[in-house]
Amino acid sequence: MKTSRLAALAGIAATAVAASFLAPTATPAGAAPSAGNPRLEAQQAASAWVKGHGNALERASQDAFVRTGTFAGSSDIYSMAYERTHEGLRVVGGDFVVLANGEGQVVGTSVAQEAPVDIAVTTPKIDATAAAEAAQALVDQGSQASAPELVIWHRDAGTELAYEVEVRGTDKGEVSWKKVWVDAVSGDVLESREQIAHGTGTAAYSGPNPLSFATTQSGSTYLMQDPSASTLRCQDAANNTTFSGSDDVWGNGNGTNRETGCVDGLYAAQQMKAMMSSWLGRNGMDGNGGWVPMRVGLNDQNAYYDGTQTQFGKNTAGQWITSIDVVAHEFGHGVDDRTPGGISGGGTQEFIGDALATATEYYDNQSSSYDGPDHTIGEEINLVGQGPIRDGSNPANAGDPSCYSSAIPSSSVHSDAGPGDHWFYLLGRGGTSRCDGTVVPAIGEQAAIKVLYNAMLMKTSSSNYPKYRTWTLTAAKNLDSTCAQFNAVKTAWDAVNVPAQSADPTCGGTTTPPTTPPTGGNILGNPGFESGATTWTGTAGPITNNTGRPARTGSWKLWLGGNGSSSTETINQSVTVPASATAATLSYWIRTDTSESGSTVYDRMRVQVVDGSTATTLRTFTNVGTNATYTQYSHNLTAYKGKTVTIRFTMTEDSSLQTSFVVDDTALNVS
């Protein structure tokens, strides 16, 4: 199956993610006009890519796709999130993301699914009530269950008909909100995921006082509610009522007072709102101006986000823990929840919240006398006698690992944040890695959070640290054409021991021939495709390290076709044949296979040399007479010496039954 694959790594529900980092693909000329509407251009480009890349999406014949959201990123890039259904049932683990720019070019994709859905039974043997009871058994008390939804559960561990149930209650004394998948045939629990994003914090008050923040006036009453975002409000957790008063003066400066807790809390949330608007181009927690209420008064040394609210407790001194970093951290979970793929997994969710919290502090930029910017979380009050809760400059200060290892994810999501926190510190501030002494150049917190946020717009339901490495590299490449940010991001991940992935993009390759071309040897760039989609241009997707078809050497190759649907794919490279050449020979190795039968030609791939406006076909391969053994072909191009020509591989496939044309180890040797 086509498209580059990231290795499936740790995590109960980790499924492999496909990540393509490709030359742009333009919207087809026949698409409806959308000039002047970059969002629509991007959506149309994504739709066209989805239509033409069934194999890259691991599409089964009874699959259907629906776009569930469009998210605006930076540099005129949009993220289109998709869900999959199979025989009308939603596929858990079937989500994917397509990135496209406002000019209608696809610039990246990520696919959670590793193989097509193959399921024999779609009729349940247990009823929804039994599924709800099985899910409720996973929480201790006070459980509430959503109406079970019949779905197809499609993970690395297998594919099963299942019920998805959300249950809320407590689990070992902690507030719990779980998504549970119950086998619809056996009644066994297949998987459960804790959705509560817990955080602990401190009552570090902002300043100087009197502190100015925005409220809403309704008649003669003032409300602790943002005037431009009515769902952003601060409430008393005792009764879920928004604080109100006859004047616009709030709190008494005592950290044990709930209204004072809301002064700090609403100010912090509004600073996060402004940061996201100014630095990320995001409108509110959910991307559409929406928030959930924040509630002060939780009787616990804790804070959390549960999809419907943020709750803030107190420290051991009874002070409400509504500092900027704690508030922005919890709402950061909300941002994570409302971007593609949902709340990040594989031990990354707390680091995502920490990064958004840190960025908010740097945006607010208070003096050190109050809640000044730093990479520590909850530093103003010593909550449990051990200093900050987390420390990005040196995670070991809080007892957390600085370096990624196979032990992540562990049982502690907060400890798992260590490598991500250290990565974000090194990227934003610069400095020396606590893991291996690598010196990382700083790009600043604003640029660092922009890279991370745009990576979140590629997120799928199988997220983890290695995949965030690939996504952040893609984001940096799209944001900064100089490759400086890309190189810093790469160095920072290397510095915290997150290893290179086969789907990592490269930056700095050229698609034009050098001004002084070589006079001998192979003058094609990236001839074996081992550098991924660099140097070659054209359709996004065919240059891949997907193991569905073997490379001749290495792991990358050019895989044209294989879609089983109407499609056209073209890959080009422009090259100058030296005028002094006495011989020039184009060669390549190719293997072909097909699901077609008979002697009728339905699918074909042409090897061409393009001189100006003239394309000369050197050889045509079709679905008739395929050969699954790599075979080398060569063509004399000496007639083109002294000219700049384009080497082209172009494929057309009809509406059904795949034919794959797989090319590797190309060369244009001159002497």
Beta strands, then each sheet from edge to edge (+ up, - down):
strand 1: 18-20
strand 2: 25-26
strand 3: 63-72
strand 4: 77-86
strand 5: 89-92
strand 6: 96-101
strand 7: 105-111
strand 8: 141-145
strand 9: 149-155
strand 10: 158-171
strand 11: 174-183
strand 12: 189-194
strand 13: 197-199
strand 14: 216-218
strand 15: 221-223
strand 16: 234-236
strand 17: 241-242
strand 18: 244-245
strand 19: 294-296
strand 20: 303-305
strand 21: 310-312
strand 22: 376-377
strand 23: 390-391
strand 24: 431-432
strand 25: 439-440
strand 26: 521-522
strand 27: 537-538
strand 28: 543-544
strand 29: 557-561
strand 30: 567-576
strand 31: 584-594
strand 32: 604-611
strand 33: 614-622
strand 34: 631-636
strand 35: 644-653
strand 36: 659-670
sheet 1: 1+ 7- 2+
sheet 2: 1+ 7- 6+ 4- 3+
sheet 3: 1+ 7- 6+ 4- 5+ 9+ 10- 8+
sheet 4: 1+ 7- 6+ 4- 5+ 9+ 10- 11+ 12-
sheet 5: 13+ 20- 21+ 19+ 16+ 17-
sheet 6: 14+ 15- 18+
sheet 7: 22+ 23-
sheet 8: 24+ 25-
sheet 9: 26+ 36- 29+ 28-
sheet 10: 26+ 36- 31+ 34-
sheet 11: 27+ 30- 35+ 32- 33+
end
